[in-house]
Structures are given as structure tokens and as C-alpha cells.
Amino acid sequence: MICGKLKESSVATQDLFRYTKHSIREFISKTKMKISVFGLGYVGCVSAACLCEAGHEVWGVDVDSQKVQFLLDGKSPIIEKELPELIAKHRAGGRLFATTSVDEAVQKTDIALVCVGTPSLPSGALNTEYARRVCEQIGDAMRKLDRQYTVIIRSTLLPGTTRRELLPRLEQHSGKAEGSGFSIAYNPEFLREGTAVADFFNPPKTVIGAEREIAGNTVTELYKSLPGPFFTTKIEEAELVKYADNVFHAIKVTFGNEVGAVAKAVGVDSHRVMEVFCSDTKLNLSPYYLKPGFAFGGSCLPKDVRALAACARSQNLQTPMLYSIMQANDETVRRSVKAVQGFGKKRIGVLGLAFKAGTDDLRESPVVELVETLLGKGYDIKIFDRNVSLARLIGSNKQFIESAIPHLAELLVGSPQEIAAHSDVVLVTYKDQEFTQTLKNLTKGQIIYDLARAVEPTDVQAEYHGVCW
């Protein structure tokens, strides 16, 4: 499904006609492919027309005979800038065809793109009925083939759906095993309504989820002339990338709106605030802070989140996202407590107590909260953090350590080796070269619980668990 609401025209939209007419030769594939596109909604229609423009022969397939007739008449069944011109051009030029017959489409092509809708059920769960049904029909049609066929799923699906629900149906109905007779890949789309044609030819990235080289190579060949980075992943990773993208877009819209609501209430120009905010590509609009890991802490983030949420409340504003941030952060700590409890071991070692590497700052360190919770549950804990040990003697945090957490300071040891000797479970809370060799020296009888991707699972002998990987 194409997601995202456009708030203003982009340069790509304004220059689209010139772009497609004069620059498309850069994208024309030297290898002509025969492709069937199942589902003539936004994604299917745009994909079909743009693949024709790239030099391929395309068959559009839909159960809706009216949509099929639109394509046969050289017309677009949807409203999308520049799409009618592309459809008319390639229908007249003999590259674009349409049918309601799955058999006909599969017989006349080598690749199937599944672009059917996956709407919500009343419960909010994903409705995969159309994707399941079309895979059964494609499987039935593939049974009659004596050549290799490739099925590429573009419908938006939750991780595991392709492997668990679609692949078995393709195999059962075709009578063939994946990798022998046909191959499957997952290829999410990143198209926006209103700029979908431009987005197809200038994608932010191309993601190919495939377990077999033959499937990955087929999808790569299909898009190889497009700009932007290519990523080959596992099928489930490609499925989740699409959701990560769309949910983050939704978060950004909600964040901008909630900041805007607070700004309006206190008499501040919200657009000016967000203009300055968006100019920061080092921290704000960047990969920074987006790596999965442990909770945030320190002297700034927790107090500022609370303060802005309190400001919103004081203005009688409902800002659910702002209110939920600290709850979500606390839940991250609680999940880690449960994980450690699940190991069934009592002797715990902690490498790193400060809220991040390179500091002695323990103010609102989520690691302190984690350790204090485990202490309260009777765990035998030792801690190593060279910066905190030094701060205990001379640092700016000396008074805080002595007054607020003296019981934790008493648990500090002098070396990572002491942690290794003491522990059944070692918690590593941030990356540090001093920790790396200790982790590698742990034995198979010990457990690493990694809160920061401080070491790769393949580099250690001990049983390895990541906080969210």
C-alpha cells in the first residue's frame, strides 16, 4: 500500500514530465523481461506502467474486469500524475497488456509481481486473504509450466507472512518446491501517492528479500539501472523494513503535530521551530539514535521529555505521543529485568554503569535502574566501569555517587576480569574496547546479555542474547 500524505509539492513532482520524457533512457533495461503484475491498484498500475517505460513487456492482472478494460483502452484506472500518459503510450506501443486470466498472464511471462491490497481487519490485524488467493492461483498456473518462474511479492506484509502463508500455497498449488521450478522474493515498494511515478524511477533505496541467489539476481536485474542503494536481505527483514518506514513516517507526522500544538498554545511559530529542527542533519534527521538497543537516560532527555509533556498538560492539550515516551522507555528496562530473570542465574556482572560510553554520568542512567531492580530481587551483582570508579574519587559525579547510590558504588570492582570470574551472566551496556576481550574469553557455560550490540554473537563462545536482536 502506498502510504504518506504529501504536505507540499516536491521538486520531483514539478519536474516529473521533463524527467520521464528526457531522462528515462538512463533506466531502460538492456534485458527485456516479460512480467505479470497482479493487482491493478496504485502500486500495481504504477509498477506496470513504469516497468513498460523501462523497456519490459508487462501484463496487468485483476479480478476487476473494469480495471482491466481501462488498461486495454489505454486509460489509467487511478488518478496519479503522469500515469495516464505512460499507460496510453505503452498500450499503443504494444508493451502493456491486461487480462483477468491468471493462466494467460503466467503462461506469457517469466516473472509475477504480486501487488494486491492487504487492508486491515476490524481487529486491526492484517487481511492477507487477497495475497493468499492470488498465490494459490499463480501456483495453479505454474503447475503447467516447464520452465523456471519467479514470484516477487510487493504487497505490504508483516514479517513471516511470505514464508508462512504465501510460499506454502505456491508450492502446494504448483506441485513444485521453491528453488526447483520457481523462486520467490520480497520487494517492498516506497511510493507516495501524487509522486509515485517519480518515486519509482528515483527510489530512496531498493530492498530485495531473497533466500536464493536466483531470485535475488532476478529482482536486481529488474531494477539494476535505478539510482539509490540496493540492499539484499532475508525475506522477513525486507517485510519489516516496509513497516519500519511507514510507522516512522506516521511518528514524524504525529511528532510534528504535537510540537505544533504545544507551540500554538504558548504563542510560538511552530513552522519556524520545525524549520530549525529539520536543519540538523547530524542528530535530528539522521541515523543517530535509531539503532535498536537499551533505554535512553542522562541529564537531558528524560527531564526534557517530562517537561514538554508537563507543558502540554498545563495547556490542557492531549499529546499522547509525548506522554507515552517515558512509559515506553521504562518498559524497555522492565523487559530487560524479565530477560535476566529468565536466565535462571543469580551471579550477575555488569560492564558499564553510566548511561553511555565515555562518561561518568549516572544521572537517570537506565542501567542504574536495571541494577537496582535486580538487587532488590536478590541478585548477586558486581559492576565494572572505569569512568565511574574514577569519578568516585575525583569526578564531578563524586557527590552524586556517594549520596544517591552508595550501595552501587560498593559493588564496583577493579577490572573486567573480576566480572568474568564472578558472573554466570554478564550484562554489557555499551561498546568499549576494554570489554571486548573479556566477552570473547567468557566460556560456553556463561551468558552474555548485550544491551548495545557491543560484540557480535559469532565472536564469542558464551551463550549470547541481545536486548532486541
N, C-alpha and C positions, 0 to 999 in steps of 0.2 A: 504494500500500500504506500502511495506517495504521501508523505507527511510534511507538515511545516506550513505555517501561514506567513506569506510574504507581507512585510510592512512597507516596503518601498521598492521601486524599480532598481534593478541591478544593471551594471554596465553590460553584462552578458545578455540581458533581455533587450536592451536598447539596440545592441549591435547584432542581434541574432540573425536577421535576414542576410546582412552582408557576410556574417560569419559562415552560415551554412552554404551560401551560394559560391563564395570565392575561396574558402579555406578548406572545404570538405575533402579536397584531393589529398590532403595530408592524412586522412583517416581511411581512405579507400583501401580495402584489403587486397593484396595480390592473390590470395587464395579465396576463390568464390565458394561459399558454403550454401547448402540447402537447409533451411531452418524452418521449423514449425513453431508458432507462438500460440500457446493455449491460454485463452482468456483475453478478450479484447476490451478491457477496461483501460485505465490510464497507463499503467505500466506496460501492458501488452501492446496497445496501439502505438505508444511512443517507441517501444523497443522494436516493433515490426518495421515501422517507417524508417527509423534511424539505421537499422541493420541493412535495409534496402539501399539507403543512401551510402552506406559503407561498401556496397558492391555485392551484397549477398542476395540470394533468392529466398523469399520469405512467404510462408503460408500462415495466415491468421486463422485461428480455430476458435469457435464459440458455439455454445448451445443456443444462443440467441440469434435466430436467423435474420433479424432486422439489422443487428450489428454486422453480420457477415455481408448482407446485401449492401450496406453502406460502403464497405471496403470494395466490393465488386463494382460499385458505381463510381469508385474513385473519390469517395467522400469520407470525412472523418466522423466517427460516431461520438466523439467527445470534443469539447471546446478546449483547445490548447494552442497557443501561439505557434505559428509556422507549421503545425502538424497537417492541416488540410492541404497545403501546397506540396508537402512531401508525399502524402498519400496519393494525391492526384498525379503527381509526376511519375511515381514508380508503378502505379497501376497502369498508366498509359504506356510506360516503358517496358512492361512485361516482367517486372521483378516481384511485384506484390500480388498475391493470390489470397483467396479466402474460401473457407468451407465449414460446414457443420459436421463433416465426416472425419472422425479421428483416424480411421483406417486410411483414408485418402491422404491425409496430411503426413502420417508416419511413413507410408509407402513412398512418398515423393520427397522425403527429406532424410537427413542424417543426424539431425540434432533437434531435440524438443526443448523449448523454453516454457516452463510452467509458470504462468503469471496470474493465476486465478486468485480471487479475493480470499482473505482469511478474516472475516468480520468477528465481532465479539458476540458471545452468547449472553443471554440475560444475566448469567452469573459473573460476567466479566472475563471468563475463560475464552480461549481462542477456539473459533469454529474452523476445524480443518476438513470439514465434510467435502468441500469442492476440490481441495487438493488431493484427498484420498481417492475420490471418484475419478478424477482425470488420470491419476496414475494407474488405476485399475484399467481404464480404457486404453491408455498408452501401452500398458503391459499386454492386453489382448491383441493389440495391433502389432506389437513387436514379435509375438509368437510366430507370425507369418514371415518374418524377415530371416534371411540367411546371411546377414552382414552385421557388422558392429553398429550399434546405435548409442547415442549419448543423450541422457536426460539431465537437463540443467534446471534446478529449482530456483525461481526468483521470488516466489511468494514469501511473505514475511512469516516466519515460523519460529516458535520457541526452540531452544536448544534440545536436541534429541529427537525432534519430530520427524525429520527427514529419515533418520536411521530407524526409528522405532515404528513409524506409521506408514511412510511412503515407500521406502525400499522393499519391505516385505511384500507389499501389494504389487510392485513392479515385478518382483521375482515370481510370485505365485501366479500372476496372470500371464506372464510371458513364458513361464516354464524354463526360464534361464537364470543363471546365477550372476549377480553383479560381478563384473570383471571378466565374464565369459558370455559374450553375446551383447552385453550392454554395460555402460558405466554411468555413474551418477556423480553430480557435483552440485554444490550450493553456491549461488552467486547473487548476493543481495544487491538491490538497486538503491541509488541515492539520488532520486529525482524529486524535484519540487514542482507542485502544480504552478503553472504560469511560466516556468523556465525549464520545463522538462527536456525539451529538445536540446537546448544549450547545455544542460546538465549531463545529458547522455554523452555528448561529444567532448565535454570538458569536466570529467568527474573528479571529485576530490581524491578518490582512490578507487582501485578495482580489487575486490576481495574474492578469492576463489577458494571455496571449501571443498577439498577433494582428498580422498584417501589413496587413490590410484593415479599414477603418473599420466596414464592415457586420458583420464577425464580432465585433470589439471591442464594438460597440454592443449586439449581441445578448446577449453574456455580461454586460455591465454591467446591462442591463435585467433579466436573470435574478436578479441579486444586489443590485440597487441599494438595497434597503431594509436591508441588513445593516450593522451598525456596523463600525468599523475602516477603515483607509486602503485605497484602491484604487490599484493600480499597473498601468499598461498598458505592456507591454514587447514586445520581439521574442520570437518563439516560443522560440528557443534560450535566451534569458535566463530565461524562465519555467520551462523544463525544468530549468535548472541551479539555480534558486532552491530547488526542492524538495530537491535533493541537498545543497546548502549547509546547509539547515535540518537535515536528518536526520543528516548526518555531524557537524555541530556538536553536536547533541544527544548523539550517541554519544561525542564527545570529552568533553563535560561529565560524562557518567556515568563514563567512564574516569578523567578527572582527579580527580573526587571520590573514586573508589575507591582510586586510587594515593596521594592525600594521606591518605586514611583508613588505608591500610596502613602508611604511614610513621608516622602519628600513633599507631596502636596499638602499633607496635614500640618507640616511645620513651616510651610511657606518657602520651600526650596525648589529651584528649577530641576526637575528630575532628568530631563534630557541633557542638560549641561553636566549633571553629576555622572550620568552613564557615558557621556562622550569622553570625559576624563578617564573614567573607569576602563573603557574599552581601548584607550590608547596604550595601556600597559600590556604589552605582549610578552613581558618577561615572566610575570606571575599570573595575571588575570586570564588573558586569552592565550593560554599556553598549556603544555603537558604537565606543568608543575602542579602538584597537589592531586594529580589524577591517577597515581599508581595505587592499586589496592594494597591495603596494609592495616595498621592499627589505628587507634583513635587519635585525634588531634589534642594538643594541650598547650602549655606555655602561658606566658603572661599576657598575651594579646587576644588570641582567637576566642577562648571561652568567655572572657569578660565582655568582649565586644559583641559577640552574638547575643549574650544575655541583655546587654544594654540596649541594642537596637530593638530586640523583641519587647523589652520593657517600655521603650519609647512608643512602639506601635500600640501596646496595650493602653498607655496613658492617653492616647488619642482615640481610644475606642475602636481601633482597627482590628479586623480579623486577618492575620497574616500566618496561615497555617504552616507554611514552609519555614519561616523564621522561628516559629515556636517549636518546630519538631527537630531542629538541628541538634540541640543539646541532648534531646531524647535519643536520637539516632546514635550520637557519639557514646552515650552511656551504654547503649545496647551492645556496641562493639566490645566494650570492656566486659560486659556480662557474658557474651559469647565466649570470650577467651577464658573466663573463670570456669565455665562449663566444660570447655575443651580440656583444660588441665585436670579437672575432676575426673573426666572420662578416661584419662590415662591410668588411673588407679595407683599412682605412685605418690609418696609423701615427701621425699627429699628433692627439693627444687632449687636450681641455681638460676640466677638472673644475670645476664650480661647486658649492662646498661640500665641505669635508673632514671637519668634525665629524660626530658620529653623528646629530645632528638640529639643526634651526634654533634660533637664539637661544642657542647655547652655544659655548664654545671647547674642549669636552671631546673629546679624541681617544682616550681610553682605550677599547680594544676597538671602535673605530669600524669597521664593516664597509667603509666607504668607503676607509679606510686599507689594509685588507687587499686590496680590489679594486685600488687604485692600485699597491700594492707588487707584486702578481701581474703586472699589466700591464707595470710597469717591468722585471721580471725576464724578460719575453718580448720586450723590446726596443722598447717603445713610447716615443714622444717626447711627454712629458706636461708640461702647465702646469696650475697649480691657483690658483683664487681663492677665498679665504674670509676676509672682513674680520675676523671674530672671531678666527680663528686667527692672522692676521697681527698683530693687536693683542696677543694672548696671548703671542706670541713675544717681545714687548718687555716687557710688564708683567704679564701674566696669571698665574693660578695654574698654568697648564699650561706655563709657560716652561721649567721644568727638564725636564719630560717631552719636550717638543718637541726641546730641544737634545740630550738624551741618547739618546732612543729612536728618533726619526725625523728626524735632522738632514738626511738625504738628501731627505726630502719637503719640509721647510721651505725648502730651496734651490730648489724648483720653484715656490714661491709667487710670483704676480705681483700688481701693484697695482690692477688694475681688471678688470671683466668684459669690457671692450672688448679687452683684451690676449688674453683667452681666445678671443674671436671671431676675432681676426686670426690667431691661431696655428693654430686647430683645423680638422680635417676632421670630427671627431666631438666633440660637446660632451655630457658627462655632467652632468646636473643632479640633485643628490642630495636637495634639499629645497626647499620653497617659500620664496621670498624676493622681495620687490618689486624688489630691486636686480638680480635675474636676469632678470625678465620681459621688459624691453625688449630686452635683449641677445639673448634667444632669438627674439624677434619679428624682430630685424634680421638674423638669420642667413639666408644665401641658399639657393637650391634645390640648390646643389652641396654643401651641408653636411648633417650628420646630427645630430639630437638624440636622445640616449638618456636617457629620463626615468625616474628611479627613484622619483619621488614624486608623479606627476600634477601637476607644478609648472606646467604650461601645457597648454592644450587643443590637440589636433592641428590644429583648424580655425583657430587663431590664429597659426600660424607658416607661413613659406614653406619652411623646410628640411624635408628628409625626416624624418619623426617615427616613433620607436619607443618604446613603453612597456615597462617591465620585465616586466609581466604583464598587459597590456591592449593 
